[in-house]
Amino acid sequence: MEIQQKQLFGHPRGLYILFLTEMWERFSFYGMRALLVLFLVSSVNGENPGFGWTSSEALQLYATYTFLVYLSSIPGGIIADKYIGQKKSVILGGVLLVAGHSILALQSLTAFYIGIALIIAGVGCLKPNISTMVGGLYPKGDDRRDKGFTIFYIGINVGALLAGLVIGYVGETIGWHYGFGLAGIGMAIGLVIFIAGRHYLSGVGEATKELSLADQE
């Protein structure tokens, strides 16, 4: 069953919901990454205290974190394809990311590890599935699909640029945990946009069973 999407500037309106959601997710993700190593190596007794790790320890954790973020896309995709669908996976990922970034705002090593774990799981649920939903907005053979992905990727670049300028500045000048908290606020904005605009994504990213029922109707 082909879903007719409402159009805006020649593209489905749902594309702009995904654009804004991904923009804020990348804002939170790259903002947190910009602060991570700097926070870990900052002196415990400094004006802007961190954990006082060595550069080697900090880079080791950063590398492990980055590896697990990309690896988490595999179970995230499986969960969406087999069980809850891409749309619900994006919402789940957004909730996990908001929780993870918010927990990083706490001055605690335990909270830090919990926050990192939630962010890894959140990116795994959100990142691969929101990109798949962009393709699902267009019928097969639609030559607008490539242009749609170009617009979507602009959102990624805008979010990454703002992350470095805003979260990087707040983290270094006001406090690392304020920066982490700001990343959580950014993801919360993206999640609200996605949930509020999900009616523009009707028939896209649904669970397999839900699509089967829609076809029968």
NUFI-63057 format. One record per residue: residue number from 1; residue in three letters; x negated, y, z negated of N, C-alpha, C in turn. Coordinates in Angstrom, 2 decimals. Each point is the difference from the previous one (the first is absolute). Example, Ala and Ser with C-alpha at 12.3 -4.5 7.8 and 13.67 -1.06 7.14 Angstrom:
[1, 'ALA', [-13.19, -5.69, -7.80], [0.89, 1.19, 0.00], [-0.90, 1.20, 0.00]]
[2, 'SER', [0.35, 1.05, 0.72], [-0.82, 1.19, -0.06], [0.77, 1.09, -0.73]]
This chain:
[1, 'MET', [-0.85, -1.20, 0.00], [0.85, 1.20, 0.00], [-0.88, 1.24, 0.00]]
[2, 'GLU', [0.21, 0.88, 0.99], [-0.81, 1.21, 0.11], [0.60, 1.10, -0.85]]
[3, 'ILE', [-0.78, 0.63, -0.84], [0.46, 1.05, -0.89], [-0.21, 1.36, 0.67]]
[4, 'GLN', [1.09, 0.78, 0.10], [-0.10, 1.35, 0.55], [-0.39, 0.98, -1.12]]
[5, 'GLN', [-1.16, 0.61, 0.12], [-0.49, 0.93, -1.01], [0.31, 1.44, 0.42]]
[6, 'LYS', [0.41, 0.84, -0.97], [0.19, 1.42, 0.27], [-1.35, 0.61, 0.36]]
[7, 'GLN', [0.02, 0.94, 0.95], [-1.24, 0.53, 0.56], [-0.31, 1.40, -0.53]]
[8, 'LEU', [-1.28, 0.31, -0.07], [-0.48, 1.34, -0.34], [-1.30, 0.23, 0.76]]
[9, 'PHE', [-0.02, 1.02, 0.84], [-1.16, 0.28, 0.85], [-0.39, -1.22, 0.84]]
[10, 'GLY', [1.00, -0.73, 0.48], [-0.25, -1.11, 0.91], [-0.39, -1.30, -0.67]]
[11, 'HIS', [-0.01, -0.04, -1.33], [-0.37, -1.21, -0.73], [1.06, -0.29, -1.07]]
[12, 'PRO', [0.10, -1.26, -0.43], [0.94, -0.32, -1.07], [-0.31, 0.81, -1.26]]
[13, 'ARG', [1.06, 0.47, -0.67], [-0.22, 0.80, -1.21], [-0.74, -0.78, -1.08]]
[14, 'GLY', [0.17, -1.31, 0.01], [-0.69, -0.83, -0.97], [-1.51, 0.13, 0.08]]
[15, 'LEU', [-0.52, 0.35, 1.19], [-1.45, 0.16, 0.16], [-0.52, 1.09, -0.94]]
[16, 'TYR', [0.75, 1.06, -0.17], [-0.46, 1.12, -0.82], [0.10, -0.32, -1.49]]
[17, 'ILE', [0.94, -0.89, -0.36], [0.04, -0.50, -1.38], [-1.24, -0.83, -0.28]]
[18, 'LEU', [-0.36, -0.87, 0.94], [-1.20, -0.82, -0.17], [-1.26, 0.87, 0.03]]
[19, 'PHE', [0.00, 1.01, 0.85], [-1.12, 0.95, 0.09], [-0.26, 0.64, -1.37]]
[20, 'LEU', [1.05, 0.54, -0.61], [-0.17, 0.71, -1.27], [-0.34, -0.96, -1.14]]
[21, 'THR', [0.61, -1.18, 0.02], [-0.31, -1.00, -1.04], [-1.47, -0.40, 0.06]]
[22, 'GLU', [-0.47, -0.28, 1.21], [-1.39, -0.42, 0.17], [-0.96, 1.16, -0.30]]
[23, 'MET', [0.39, 1.20, 0.35], [-0.85, 1.16, -0.28], [-0.24, 0.14, -1.49]]
[24, 'TRP', [1.04, -0.13, -0.82], [-0.15, 0.12, -1.44], [-0.68, -1.21, -0.61]]
[25, 'GLU', [0.20, -1.17, 0.60], [-0.71, -1.20, -0.50], [-1.49, 0.14, 0.24]]
[26, 'ARG', [-0.38, 0.49, 1.16], [-1.42, 0.21, 0.29], [-0.57, 1.13, -0.84]]
[27, 'PHE', [0.81, 1.00, -0.30], [-0.42, 1.07, -0.91], [-0.40, -0.59, -1.34]]
[28, 'SER', [0.84, -0.89, -0.53], [-0.29, -0.60, -1.30], [-1.18, -0.96, 0.09]]
[29, 'PHE', [-0.05, -0.80, 1.06], [-1.03, -1.03, 0.13], [-1.39, 0.61, 0.18]]
[30, 'TYR', [-0.13, 0.92, 0.96], [-1.31, 0.59, 0.26], [-0.40, 0.97, -1.10]]
[31, 'GLY', [0.99, 0.63, -0.65], [-0.33, 0.86, -1.12], [-0.61, -0.78, -1.14]]
[32, 'MET', [0.59, -1.14, -0.30], [-0.53, -0.86, -1.06], [-1.41, -0.49, 0.36]]
[33, 'ARG', [-0.18, -0.41, 1.26], [-1.32, -0.49, 0.43], [-1.06, 1.10, -0.08]]
[34, 'ALA', [0.40, 1.23, 0.29], [-0.95, 1.11, -0.05], [-0.54, 0.22, -1.41]]
[35, 'LEU', [0.83, -0.32, -1.00], [-0.40, 0.24, -1.38], [-0.66, -1.21, -0.66]]
[36, 'LEU', [0.27, -1.19, 0.51], [-0.31, -1.23, -0.73], [-1.45, -0.10, -0.45]]
[37, 'VAL', [-0.94, 0.05, 0.93], [-1.41, -0.18, -0.35], [-0.50, 1.16, -0.85]]
[38, 'LEU', [0.41, 1.22, 0.35], [-0.43, 1.18, -0.77], [0.48, -0.10, -1.45]]
[39, 'PHE', [1.23, -0.46, -0.18], [0.53, -0.18, -1.35], [-0.78, -1.06, -0.77]]
[40, 'LEU', [-0.28, -1.13, 0.65], [-0.66, -1.11, -0.68], [-1.41, 0.36, -0.47]]
[41, 'VAL', [-0.71, 0.81, 0.79], [-1.40, 0.31, -0.35], [-0.12, 1.24, -0.89]]
[42, 'SER', [1.09, 0.74, -0.20], [-0.06, 1.19, -0.83], [-0.29, -0.37, -1.46]]
[43, 'SER', [-0.76, 0.84, -0.65], [-0.38, -0.25, -1.38], [1.22, -0.04, -0.92]]
[44, 'VAL', [-0.06, -0.89, -0.96], [1.09, -0.14, -0.97], [0.14, 1.27, -0.84]]
[45, 'ASN', [-1.10, 0.70, -0.22], [0.01, 1.18, -0.86], [-0.04, 1.31, 0.77]]
[46, 'GLY', [0.23, -0.05, 1.30], [-0.05, 1.22, 0.79], [1.27, 0.83, -0.11]]
[47, 'GLU', [0.00, 1.16, 0.66], [1.18, 0.87, -0.01], [1.20, -0.67, 0.67]]
[48, 'ASN', [-0.29, -0.79, 1.02], [1.04, -0.76, 0.70], [-0.37, -1.47, -0.13]]
[49, 'PRO', [0.28, -0.62, -1.14], [-0.56, -1.32, -0.31], [0.55, -1.13, 0.88]]
[50, 'GLY', [-0.92, -0.92, 0.31], [0.37, -1.21, 0.71], [-0.37, -1.20, -0.83]]
[51, 'PHE', [-0.40, -1.08, 0.66], [-0.34, -1.23, -0.72], [-1.50, -0.16, -0.19]]
[52, 'GLY', [-0.81, 0.84, 0.64], [-1.43, -0.06, -0.19], [-0.66, -1.23, 0.60]]
[53, 'TRP', [0.58, -0.56, 1.06], [-0.60, -1.17, 0.64], [-1.22, 0.42, 0.82]]
[54, 'THR', [-0.82, -0.97, 0.35], [-1.09, 0.25, 0.94], [0.57, 0.07, 1.41]]
[55, 'SER', [-0.77, 0.58, 0.90], [0.45, 0.08, 1.40], [0.23, -1.38, 0.58]]
[56, 'SER', [-0.88, -0.94, -0.34], [0.12, -1.37, 0.50], [1.30, -0.65, -0.47]]
[57, 'GLU', [0.33, 0.17, -1.26], [1.24, -0.59, -0.54], [1.23, 0.63, 0.65]]
[58, 'ALA', [-0.05, 1.32, 0.17], [1.14, 0.70, 0.59], [0.22, -0.40, 1.45]]
[59, 'LEU', [-1.09, -0.09, 0.77], [0.12, -0.37, 1.40], [0.42, -1.45, 0.17]]
[60, 'GLN', [-0.41, -0.84, -0.93], [0.42, -1.40, 0.03], [1.51, -0.11, -0.19]]
[61, 'LEU', [0.53, 0.74, -0.96], [1.44, -0.03, -0.21], [0.73, 0.61, 1.19]]
[62, 'TYR', [-0.53, 1.08, 0.55], [0.62, 0.65, 1.15], [0.08, -0.96, 1.19]]
[63, 'ALA', [-1.08, -0.73, 0.23], [-0.02, -0.95, 1.11], [1.00, -1.13, -0.22]]
[64, 'THR', [0.07, -0.50, -1.21], [0.95, -1.08, -0.32], [1.43, 0.49, 0.16]]
[65, 'TYR', [0.25, 1.20, -0.50], [1.33, 0.61, 0.10], [0.41, 0.15, 1.47]]
[66, 'THR', [-0.89, 0.55, 0.82], [0.31, 0.21, 1.42], [0.27, -1.33, 0.70]]
[67, 'PHE', [-0.82, -1.01, -0.29], [0.19, -1.33, 0.59], [1.37, -0.56, -0.36]]
[68, 'LEU', [0.37, 0.10, -1.27], [1.28, -0.57, -0.45], [1.19, 0.77, 0.56]]
[69, 'VAL', [-0.16, 1.30, 0.21], [1.08, 0.79, 0.60], [0.34, -0.53, 1.39]]
[70, 'TYR', [-1.03, -0.23, 0.82], [0.25, -0.50, 1.35], [0.46, -1.45, -0.02]]
[71, 'LEU', [-0.54, -0.80, -0.90], [0.41, -1.39, -0.10], [1.46, -0.12, -0.43]]
[72, 'SER', [0.46, 0.92, -0.83], [1.36, -0.07, -0.52], [1.06, 0.17, 1.08]]
[73, 'SER', [-0.39, 0.48, 1.18], [0.97, 0.13, 1.09], [0.52, -1.35, 0.46]]
[74, 'ILE', [-0.80, -1.05, -0.20], [0.44, -1.34, 0.44], [1.18, -0.49, -0.84]]
[75, 'PRO', [-0.12, -0.09, -1.34], [1.18, -0.40, -0.77], [1.13, 1.01, 0.10]]
[76, 'GLY', [-0.33, 1.29, 0.16], [1.04, 1.01, 0.16], [0.84, -0.23, 1.25]]
[77, 'GLY', [-0.66, -0.38, 1.08], [0.72, -0.31, 1.25], [0.83, -1.26, -0.12]]
[78, 'ILE', [-0.56, -1.01, -0.68], [0.72, -1.27, -0.17], [1.27, 0.21, -0.83]]
[79, 'ILE', [-0.12, 0.76, -1.08], [1.16, 0.27, -0.85], [1.11, 0.69, 0.80]]
[80, 'ALA', [-0.40, 0.95, 0.84], [0.99, 0.72, 0.81], [0.64, -0.91, 1.04]]
[81, 'ASP', [-0.82, -0.76, 0.72], [0.50, -0.83, 1.09], [0.87, -1.15, -0.47]]
[82, 'LYS', [-0.36, -0.60, -1.11], [0.70, -1.20, -0.44], [1.10, 0.24, -1.03]]
[83, 'TYR', [-0.08, 1.10, -0.72], [0.90, 0.14, -1.14], [0.83, 1.29, 0.00]]
[84, 'ILE', [-0.61, 1.16, -0.15], [0.79, 1.19, -0.29], [0.09, 1.01, 1.14]]
[85, 'GLY', [-0.73, -0.20, 1.06], [0.03, 0.94, 1.11], [-0.95, 1.16, -0.20]]
[86, 'GLN', [-0.32, 0.69, 1.09], [-0.98, 1.09, -0.06], [0.51, 1.21, -0.77]]
[87, 'LYS', [1.28, 0.31, 0.13], [0.53, 1.19, -0.66], [-0.10, -0.12, -1.52]]
[88, 'LYS', [0.43, -1.13, -0.55], [-0.09, -0.20, -1.44], [-1.45, -0.13, -0.46]]
[89, 'SER', [-0.85, -0.53, 0.87], [-1.42, -0.10, -0.34], [-0.63, 1.38, -0.13]]
[90, 'VAL', [0.40, 0.93, 0.87], [-0.52, 1.37, -0.07], [0.45, 0.65, -1.31]]
[91, 'ILE', [1.26, -0.21, -0.37], [0.50, 0.56, -1.26], [-0.75, -0.61, -1.19]]
[92, 'LEU', [-0.16, -1.32, 0.02], [-0.74, -0.67, -1.07], [-1.43, 0.53, -0.08]]
[93, 'GLY', [-0.64, 0.13, 1.15], [-1.37, 0.51, 0.03], [-0.07, 1.42, -0.54]]
[94, 'GLY', [0.97, 0.82, 0.36], [0.03, 1.38, -0.49], [0.14, 0.07, -1.52]]
[95, 'VAL', [0.87, -0.85, -0.55], [0.18, -0.03, -1.45], [-1.28, -0.43, -0.69]]
[96, 'LEU', [-0.67, -1.02, 0.53], [-1.26, -0.48, -0.59], [-1.08, 1.08, 0.08]]
[97, 'LEU', [-0.03, 0.72, 1.10], [-1.01, 1.06, 0.16], [0.25, 1.16, -0.96]]
[98, 'VAL', [1.24, 0.41, -0.14], [0.30, 1.07, -0.95], [-0.42, -0.42, -1.41]]
[99, 'ALA', [0.33, -1.25, -0.36], [-0.37, -0.51, -1.33], [-1.52, -0.06, -0.15]]
[100, 'GLY', [-0.69, -0.50, 1.03], [-1.45, -0.15, -0.08], [-0.72, 1.32, -0.13]]
[101, 'HIS', [0.35, 0.96, 0.84], [-0.66, 1.31, -0.07], [0.33, 0.71, -1.31]]
[102, 'SER', [1.23, -0.16, -0.48], [0.39, 0.64, -1.26], [-0.77, -0.58, -1.17]]
[103, 'ILE', [-0.22, -1.30, 0.00], [-0.74, -0.65, -1.08], [-1.46, 0.45, 0.00]]
[104, 'LEU', [-0.55, 0.28, 1.18], [-1.39, 0.49, 0.07], [-0.16, 1.36, -0.68]]
[105, 'ALA', [1.11, 0.69, -0.19], [-0.08, 1.29, -0.67], [-0.29, -0.15, -1.49]]
[106, 'LEU', [0.07, -1.23, -0.51], [-0.28, -0.24, -1.41], [-1.49, -0.23, -0.22]]
[107, 'GLN', [-0.53, 0.45, -1.11], [-1.42, -0.13, -0.32], [-0.23, -1.34, -0.72]]
[108, 'SER', [-0.02, -1.08, 0.77], [-0.16, -1.33, -0.59], [-0.55, -0.95, 1.04]]
[109, 'LEU', [-0.99, -0.81, -0.40], [-0.58, -0.96, 0.93], [1.02, -1.06, 0.39]]
[110, 'THR', [0.80, -0.45, -0.97], [1.04, -1.00, 0.30], [1.02, 0.57, 0.98]]
[111, 'ALA', [0.44, 1.24, -0.26], [0.95, 0.65, 0.90], [-0.60, 0.16, 1.40]]
[112, 'PHE', [-1.30, 0.28, 0.05], [-0.68, 0.17, 1.28], [0.10, -1.27, 0.84]]
[113, 'TYR', [-0.31, -1.15, -0.59], [0.03, -1.26, 0.75], [1.43, -0.36, 0.40]]
[114, 'ILE', [0.96, 0.25, -0.88], [1.40, -0.27, 0.33], [0.44, 0.88, 1.17]]
[115, 'GLY', [-0.38, 1.28, -0.07], [0.35, 0.93, 1.07], [-0.59, -0.42, 1.34]]
[116, 'ILE', [-1.28, -0.40, -0.01], [-0.66, -0.46, 1.22], [0.73, -1.21, 0.59]]
[117, 'ALA', [0.37, -0.96, -0.85], [0.69, -1.21, 0.45], [1.35, 0.35, 0.63]]
[118, 'LEU', [0.73, 0.92, -0.61], [1.31, 0.39, 0.54], [-0.15, 0.72, 1.33]]
[119, 'ILE', [-1.03, 0.82, 0.13], [-0.24, 0.70, 1.26], [-0.33, -0.99, 1.12]]
[120, 'ILE', [-0.83, -0.98, -0.29], [-0.34, -1.03, 0.98], [1.27, -0.71, 0.48]]
[121, 'ALA', [0.84, -0.43, -0.95], [1.24, -0.70, 0.36], [0.94, 0.93, 0.76]]
[122, 'GLY', [0.06, 1.28, -0.42], [0.89, 0.95, 0.65], [-0.37, 0.26, 1.45]]
[123, 'VAL', [-1.29, 0.21, 0.25], [-0.46, 0.23, 1.37], [0.27, -1.24, 0.85]]
[124, 'GLY', [-0.20, -1.19, -0.57], [0.25, -1.23, 0.74], [1.44, -0.15, 0.42]]
[125, 'CYS', [0.93, 0.45, -0.85], [1.42, -0.08, 0.35], [0.42, 1.09, 0.97]]
[126, 'LEU', [-0.57, 1.19, -0.15], [0.47, 1.15, 0.79], [-0.70, 0.13, 1.35]]
[127, 'LYS', [-1.32, -0.01, 0.00], [-0.76, 0.41, 1.17], [0.29, -0.83, 1.26]]
[128, 'PRO', [-0.08, -1.33, -0.03], [0.23, -0.73, 1.25], [1.45, 0.04, 0.46]]
[129, 'ASN', [0.92, 0.13, -0.94], [1.42, -0.09, 0.35], [0.57, 1.30, 0.53]]
[130, 'ILE', [-0.50, 1.12, -0.49], [0.50, 1.27, 0.52], [-0.47, 0.20, 1.44]]
[131, 'SER', [-1.21, -0.48, 0.31], [-0.49, 0.10, 1.38], [0.83, -0.88, 0.93]]
[132, 'THR', [0.37, -1.19, -0.47], [0.82, -0.90, 0.80], [1.37, 0.61, 0.27]]
[133, 'MET', [0.53, 0.73, -0.98], [1.31, 0.63, 0.17], [-0.01, 1.07, 1.09]]
[134, 'VAL', [-1.14, 0.66, 0.20], [-0.09, 0.98, 1.08], [0.29, -0.67, 1.34]]
[135, 'GLY', [-0.64, -1.14, 0.23], [0.24, -0.73, 1.23], [1.45, -0.48, 0.12]]
[136, 'GLY', [0.62, -0.33, -1.14], [1.37, -0.49, 0.00], [1.03, 1.06, 0.36]]
[137, 'LEU', [-0.39, 1.26, 0.00], [0.92, 1.08, 0.36], [0.31, 0.03, 1.49]]
[138, 'TYR', [-0.85, -0.63, 0.80], [0.11, 0.10, 1.45], [0.33, -1.36, 0.61]]
[139, 'PRO', [0.87, -0.03, 1.01], [0.27, -1.27, 0.69], [-1.21, -0.44, 0.82]]
[140, 'LYS', [-0.06, -1.26, 0.33], [-1.12, -0.52, 0.79], [-0.08, 0.73, 1.34]]
[141, 'GLY', [-1.24, 0.34, 0.36], [-0.23, 0.67, 1.27], [0.18, 1.51, -0.04]]
[142, 'ASP', [0.35, 0.54, -1.15], [0.20, 1.45, -0.12], [-1.36, 0.70, 0.02]]
[143, 'ASP', [-0.19, 0.86, 1.00], [-1.32, 0.65, 0.13], [-0.22, 1.10, -1.04]]
[144, 'ARG', [1.00, 0.27, -0.84], [-0.19, 0.98, -1.07], [-0.71, -0.60, -1.21]]
[145, 'ARG', [-0.13, -1.32, -0.04], [-0.56, -0.64, -1.19], [-1.41, 0.48, -0.29]]
[146, 'ASP', [-0.85, 0.07, 1.04], [-1.38, 0.45, -0.21], [-0.04, 1.44, -0.52]]
[147, 'LYS', [0.86, 0.85, 0.53], [0.06, 1.38, -0.48], [0.50, 0.04, -1.44]]
[148, 'GLY', [0.94, -0.91, -0.33], [0.49, -0.08, -1.37], [-1.11, -0.35, -0.98]]
[149, 'PHE', [-0.86, -0.94, 0.37], [-1.12, -0.36, -0.87], [-1.00, 1.14, -0.10]]
[150, 'THR', [-0.17, 0.77, 1.07], [-0.90, 1.15, -0.05], [0.51, 1.03, -1.02]]
[151, 'ILE', [1.30, 0.26, 0.02], [0.59, 0.92, -0.97], [-0.19, -0.54, -1.42]]
[152, 'PHE', [0.24, -1.29, -0.17], [-0.14, -0.65, -1.30], [-1.42, 0.13, -0.53]]
[153, 'TYR', [-0.99, -0.20, 0.88], [-1.40, 0.07, -0.42], [-0.42, 1.44, -0.34]]
[154, 'ILE', [0.67, 0.98, 0.59], [-0.26, 1.39, -0.39], [0.33, 0.18, -1.48]]
[155, 'GLY', [1.08, -0.63, -0.45], [0.37, 0.06, -1.41], [-1.09, -0.58, -0.89]]
[156, 'ILE', [-0.63, -1.08, 0.44], [-1.10, -0.60, -0.76], [-1.15, 1.00, -0.15]]
[157, 'ASN', [-0.35, 0.65, 1.11], [-1.12, 0.95, -0.03], [0.31, 1.23, -0.83]]
[158, 'VAL', [1.24, 0.48, 0.08], [0.40, 1.17, -0.80], [-0.08, -0.34, -1.49]]
[159, 'GLY', [0.53, -1.18, -0.36], [-0.04, -0.42, -1.40], [-1.42, -0.15, -0.52]]
[160, 'ALA', [-0.88, -0.58, 0.83], [-1.39, -0.18, -0.41], [-0.70, 1.35, -0.17]]
[161, 'LEU', [0.27, 0.93, 0.90], [-0.61, 1.33, -0.08], [0.44, 0.73, -1.27]]
[162, 'LEU', [1.31, 0.01, -0.26], [0.52, 0.67, -1.19], [-0.52, -0.65, -1.28]]
[163, 'ALA', [-0.19, -1.31, 0.04], [-0.49, -0.72, -1.18], [-1.35, 0.53, -0.45]]
[164, 'GLY', [-0.92, 0.11, 0.97], [-1.33, 0.48, -0.34], [0.00, 1.43, -0.50]]
[165, 'LEU', [0.82, 0.84, 0.62], [0.03, 1.41, -0.36], [0.68, 0.24, -1.34]]
[166, 'VAL', [1.14, -0.68, -0.23], [0.81, 0.28, -1.18], [-0.39, -0.88, -1.19]]
[167, 'ILE', [0.08, -1.32, 0.19], [-0.30, -0.91, -1.11], [-1.48, 0.07, -0.36]]
[168, 'GLY', [-0.86, 0.10, 1.01], [-1.43, 0.12, -0.27], [-0.31, 1.23, -0.84]]
[169, 'TYR', [0.62, 1.13, 0.35], [-0.22, 1.23, -0.75], [0.52, -0.10, -1.43]]
[170, 'VAL', [1.23, -0.50, -0.15], [0.61, -0.12, -1.33], [-0.83, -0.94, -0.87]]
[171, 'GLY', [-0.40, -1.14, 0.56], [-0.76, -0.98, -0.78], [-1.33, 0.52, -0.49]]
[172, 'GLU', [-0.71, 0.71, 0.87], [-1.34, 0.48, -0.37], [0.01, 1.24, -0.88]]
[173, 'THR', [0.98, 0.86, 0.20], [-0.01, 1.28, -0.72], [0.90, 0.02, -1.23]]
[174, 'ILE', [1.09, -0.74, 0.01], [0.93, 0.01, -1.13], [-0.16, -1.26, -0.86]]
[175, 'GLY', [-0.06, -1.15, 0.66], [-0.18, -1.24, -0.75], [0.33, -1.19, 0.88]]
[176, 'TRP', [-0.82, -1.05, -0.13], [0.21, -1.20, 0.82], [1.41, -0.55, -0.14]]
[177, 'HIS', [0.51, -0.05, -1.20], [1.30, -0.63, -0.23], [1.15, 0.86, 0.53]]
[178, 'TYR', [-0.23, 1.31, 0.07], [0.98, 0.86, 0.66], [0.05, -0.31, 1.50]]
[179, 'GLY', [-1.17, -0.26, 0.57], [-0.05, -0.39, 1.41], [0.71, -1.30, 0.26]]
[180, 'PHE', [-0.26, -1.00, -0.87], [0.69, -1.28, 0.16], [1.51, 0.17, -0.16]]
[181, 'GLY', [0.39, 0.83, -0.95], [1.43, 0.25, -0.21], [0.63, 0.69, 1.20]]
[182, 'LEU', [-0.73, 0.93, 0.62], [0.49, 0.68, 1.18], [0.21, -0.98, 1.15]]
[183, 'ALA', [-0.90, -0.99, 0.12], [0.17, -1.04, 1.01], [1.31, -0.75, -0.22]]
[184, 'GLY', [0.33, -0.27, -1.26], [1.26, -0.67, -0.32], [1.20, 0.85, 0.37]]
[185, 'ILE', [-0.10, 1.31, -0.22], [1.10, 0.90, 0.38], [0.19, 0.00, 1.51]]
[186, 'GLY', [-1.12, 0.01, 0.74], [0.09, -0.05, 1.46], [0.71, -1.25, 0.49]]
[187, 'MET', [-0.34, -1.15, -0.59], [0.65, -1.24, 0.41], [1.47, 0.00, -0.39]]
[188, 'ALA', [0.32, 0.61, -1.14], [1.41, 0.09, -0.43], [0.81, 0.80, 1.02]]
[189, 'ILE', [-0.59, 1.07, 0.51], [0.68, 0.80, 1.03], [0.26, -0.85, 1.24]]
[190, 'GLY', [-1.02, -0.75, 0.43], [0.16, -0.88, 1.16], [1.08, -1.05, -0.21]]
[191, 'LEU', [0.05, -0.56, -1.20], [1.00, -1.03, -0.31], [1.41, 0.59, 0.03]]
[192, 'VAL', [0.17, 1.18, -0.57], [1.32, 0.66, 0.02], [0.44, 0.29, 1.43]]
[193, 'ILE', [-0.92, 0.47, 0.84], [0.31, 0.27, 1.41], [0.46, -1.28, 0.70]]
[194, 'PHE', [-0.71, -1.09, -0.25], [0.35, -1.26, 0.66], [1.38, -0.49, -0.43]]
[195, 'ILE', [0.26, 0.02, -1.30], [1.29, -0.49, -0.50], [1.14, 0.90, 0.47]]
[196, 'ALA', [-0.22, 1.32, -0.03], [1.04, 0.94, 0.42], [0.29, -0.10, 1.50]]
[197, 'GLY', [-1.03, -0.34, 0.79], [0.17, -0.06, 1.45], [0.16, -1.38, 0.58]]
[198, 'ARG', [0.21, -1.01, -0.87], [0.04, -1.37, 0.50], [1.20, -0.27, 0.91]]
[199, 'HIS', [1.04, 0.86, -0.07], [1.14, -0.21, 0.90], [-0.40, 0.27, 1.46]]
[200, 'TYR', [-1.08, 0.74, 0.20], [-0.51, 0.20, 1.36], [-0.79, -1.22, 0.51]]
[201, 'LEU', [-0.19, -0.97, -0.88], [-0.74, -1.21, 0.35], [0.91, -1.23, 0.02]]
[202, 'SER', [1.27, 0.22, 0.21], [0.97, -1.09, 0.02], [-0.36, -1.03, 1.08]]
[203, 'GLY', [-0.08, -1.27, -0.42], [-0.33, -1.07, 0.93], [-1.48, -0.19, 0.25]]
[204, 'VAL', [-0.83, 0.81, -0.63], [-1.46, -0.09, 0.16], [-0.61, -0.45, -1.32]]
[205, 'GLY', [-0.83, -1.03, 0.05], [-0.70, -0.45, -1.19], [0.85, -0.77, -0.98]]
[206, 'GLU', [1.13, -0.54, 0.46], [0.84, -0.78, -0.89], [-0.55, -1.41, -0.16]]
[207, 'ALA', [0.42, -0.68, -1.07], [-0.39, -1.41, -0.19], [0.61, -0.83, 1.12]]
[208, 'THR', [-0.62, -1.13, 0.31], [0.44, -0.86, 1.10], [1.45, -0.42, -0.16]]
[209, 'LYS', [0.41, -0.35, -1.20], [1.37, -0.43, -0.24], [0.98, 1.13, 0.25]]
[210, 'GLU', [-0.37, 1.23, -0.40], [0.88, 1.14, 0.20], [0.17, 0.31, 1.48]]
[211, 'LEU', [-1.07, -0.15, 0.78], [0.09, 0.23, 1.44], [0.89, -1.05, 0.65]]
[212, 'SER', [-0.10, -1.25, -0.45], [0.82, -1.08, 0.54], [1.49, 0.28, -0.24]]
[213, 'LEU', [0.34, 0.48, -1.20], [1.38, 0.33, -0.32], [0.49, 1.15, 0.87]]
[214, 'ALA', [-0.89, 0.99, 0.24], [0.37, 1.14, 0.84], [0.28, -0.45, 1.43]]
[215, 'ASP', [-0.80, -0.92, 0.50], [0.20, -0.51, 1.35], [1.35, -0.71, 0.12]]
[216, 'GLN', [0.38, -0.75, -1.06], [1.27, -0.73, 0.04], [1.19, 0.95, 0.03]]
[217, 'GLU', [-0.15, 1.16, -0.67], [1.07, 0.98, -0.01], [0.11, 0.70, 1.35]]
